[in-house]
Amino acid sequence: MFTGIVTAKGVVRAVSGETDRRFSIESSYDPDTIDIGASISHAGVCLTVVEKSASSSGGLHVVEVSPETLDRTTLGEWTVGRQMNLERSLRMGDELGGHLVTGHIDGLGEIVNRVDDGDWLKLDIRAPASVARFVAEKGSIAVDGVSLTVNAVEKDVFSLMIIPHTAQVTTIGQLQIGAHVNLEVDLMARYAARLMQAED
């Protein structure tokens, strides 16, 4: 379980495999603090650490990704040099700064508009129908693992206003029109919709 509060940016240093892949990720995380088998959110996708080592900037960790995850997330697009948002898994007693995020992606969104207003950034994202029905104005959504508040919704497109800090310390500020992003809807919205279905 995660909170959608990014604690580091990682970069792909090596890729191997075809059907399933292994990614070597470099970040500021100290490898001595990461257990083999630990869960780390990579651009919103919960992945398991299978190897680790030290590097000049902190550490390297290796994750293995299944064909289904490659097909259903942006990870299938990853190549050497790709940056991603990282978050260590939530521990009991940690501050819940964002909202509860599982690391299981609901669908891919597409950036359809970007407006830079000084240091602020406005993004419009088109969501697939399976995701759009859960998106509500002023509700929460995880975009590439970042907990964000929905500014407005019009049909299958929702808008986000990104503060300068978030644009700087995450990959959200790098997103351009046409880019794909991993979307995870708010758990509360998902269960509320399921409850309404059960009552019909």
N, C-alpha and C positions, 0 to 999 in steps of 0.2 A: 504494500500500500504506500502511496505517495501523497504529496500535498500540492504539486504543481509549482513549487518554488524551486527554481533552478539554482544549484549550488556550484556548478562548474560548466564550462564549455569544453567538449572533447573534440578531437580531430582524428579521422581515420588515417592510420599509418600503413596498414597493410590489409589486403583482401585476398582470401583464398577460397577455392571451392566454386562449384557451378550450381548444381541443384540446391544444395544447402551451402551456406557460406560461414566463414570465420572472419570476423573483423577484429583487428588490433587497434585499440583506441588509446590515444595519449591524452592525459589530462593532468590537472594539478593535484588530483587525489594521491595521497601517500599510499603506496601499495601495501605497506605494513598494516594499514587500517582496514583493508579489504579482505574478507574471507573468500576462499574458493567456494563457490556455490551461492555467494551473495547476489541479491537482486539489485540492479541499477536501472533506472529509467533512462533510455536513450531516445531522445526526440519523442518522448511519451510512450515508448515501447518497453515493457519490462523484460529485461534479458538477464541471463545468469552468467556470472563470471566463471570461466573455466581455467584461466591461466592469469598470472600477473608477474610483473617485473618492474624494476626501477628504470627511470629515464631521466634525461637532463632537466626536464621541466616538471617532474613529479613522478609519474608512473605510467605504465602501460598495463592494460587489462584486455583479455581476449574474450569475446562472446561468440556463441554459435547461433545461427538463425535458420529456422526451418523454411522450406519452400512456401508454405502457406503465409507465414509472416512476411516473406519477401514480396509475395503477390498482393497482400492486403495493406501494406504500409509503404512509406517512402523508402524503406531500407533497401528495396530492390534497386533503387537509383544510386545507392551509395558507391563512391569510388574513393581512391586515395586523395586526401586533402579535404574531404567533406567534413564540415563542422556540425555538431549537434549539441542540444541541451542535455545535461546530465543531472540526475538527482538520486541521491542515496535513499534507500527505503526508510520509511518512517519507523521510529522506535517508540515504544510506550513512554509517554511523558514529554515527547517532542512537541514544540509549538506547531499548531495547525494554522499556518499563515495563509494558505490558499483555500483549497477545498479538497475533499477526498478524491483521489485519482487512483485507479486500479492498475494502469499500465496496459490495459487491453483496448486496442484501437477499434472504434466503431465504424470508421470510414475515412476516406480521403477527401479533403476539401481543396478547392482551387482559389488562388488569389485572383480576383477579377478587377480589383481597383486598389490603387495605392496613392495616398495624398500625404506629402510631407509638408508640415506646417511648423516651420522653425525646428525645434527639437522634438516636437510631437509627431506622431505618425497615426494616420487613419488607414485601416485595412478593411476591405470588403471581401468576404469569403463565401463562395458558393458551396453549399453542403449537399451531399446526396440525400434523396428523399427519406431514406432510412434514418438519417441523422437529423435532418431539418425539423422534423416534427417534435424533437426534444429541445430545440433551441428557443429560449425565451428572452425577451428584453429584460435586462438587468440580472439575468441568470448567469451561471458560471459555465465555462467550457474550457477544456484543455486543448491547446493548439501546440503541436510539437512538444508536448509535455509541460507547457506553461499555463498556469491557472490564470484565466482572463475573464473579465466581465463583459457580457454582450451589451453593446451600446444601443443597437436597433436591429430589427428583423423585418425583412420584406420578402415574402414568399420563401425561396430557398437560399436567400443571401442574407448574411448577418454582418454587422459592422462592429469593429473594435477600435477603441481609441487607446493607443499604446503610449504610456508615459516614457519620458526620456530614459529613465533608469532601466526599464525593461528592454527597450530597444537596444541599449548598450550592452547589457550583461547577458543577453540571450541571443539566439539566432533570429528572433522575430524581426529585428531591425534590418536584416539582410534580405528579407522576402521581397520578391518582385512579382509583377503581374505574370500569371501563367504557372507560378510555382505551386507544387502540391504540398499539403501539410497533413499531418496525422491529427485526427479529431477524436476526442473522447467526451461524450456527453456527461452531464452531471448525474451522479448516481441517484440523487433525489428525484430528478425529472424522470429517469428511467423507471424507478419503482412506482412513482405516482401514476405514470401512464399504464403500467402493468396492473395496478390496483383498479384503475378505471375500466380496463378491459375485463377484469374478473367480475366487476359489478354489473356489466351489461348483460 
